[in-house]
Amino acid sequence: MKDTLRIAGVYVGTIIGAGYASGQEILQFFTGYGWWGILGTVVTMILYPVLGYYLVVLGKRVKAWSHKSVIYHICGKYLGVVVDILLAFFLFGVGVIMIAGSGSLFQQQFGIPPVAGYALMTALVIAALLLSLRRVLDIISILAPLAFVLIIALAAYAAVTADTSGVDLEAVAATQQELASPHWLLSAFLHVSFNVAITVSILAIIGATERNYKAAKRGAVLGGILLGLIALVINLALYLNVDELVGTDMPMLIIATELHPFIGVAMSLVLLAMIFNTAVPTLYSFTARFFTVETRSFRIAAVLVGLAAFGLGFVGFTTLVGTVYPLLGYLGFVIFISMAVNLIRTRRKPVEAEQFVFTD
């Protein structure tokens, strides 16, 4: 059970970064669609565990050490080259978004110039990239449960205590300018698509290296269910308070601060932890794609990658979320269609299928 919870923590912690935990991502992908967006979060509770499980199993099969082997296995020799390179640079883009998110947090919560947040997060991420992968995963799995408890508790309280009298929630939600796609269902699929694409490398490596393979699969399923639950609860909280939150960078931070300044500070620390949790594995995966891990060249590259993310963070958090995430979602569609084709081909081979997905 301990290993199952640890893997679930890695899955949740890798995905819940600045966009997810702050509410900005949920606002753009779900809240802006009103009640249909709430149904969209229910869809994610099905997709996250299924795809997470599949990636763990696939990682074991191909003995993955980066997303490269997984992508080439499911996309083929030619498409794999394109998807591999694009995914690597989108992972770098997500890391940049995390750096930008730390600056927005410092400015919104403490009135400190964003550059201070960029600098602090960049230093922490570079330090983590110089550690071994096992230590990085341990850090993520420890921080994730703490964030999960606070975010769920805060969102549930905000949803229950929301004053909706005299407010046309659907009309206000429709004023949300940044929407991920023209349709709520497409947004739900994009949300899962780009988030799971972020974890392709980490989940595949877990599948290849985790000693307790059954726990790894159970952890992927549990983590996926929790991710959908978090999206549902946060979206309910944002929707029921949408009149106060549309147009803000970090709506969940506003909810926390209005509840009590101390809770606002606690939420800020949680968000910083979640930013770190996503920035590290995405930038690690990007660097590992081009350099052999735990070598001198990898460490030098990790420092340079961190500094590049720092520089690009000045583009701005909300703009980056609204641009990079939907594009990564469409790339994720290519990956997951290829995964479906691969699964169908595997099922046509009884012996391989048995050892691939459908048995322990």
Summary of the structure (lengths in Angstrom):
residues: 360
radius of gyration: 19.4
end to end distance: 16.0
largest distance: 62.0
contacts: 1404
relative contact order: 0.23
helix: 85%
strand: 0%
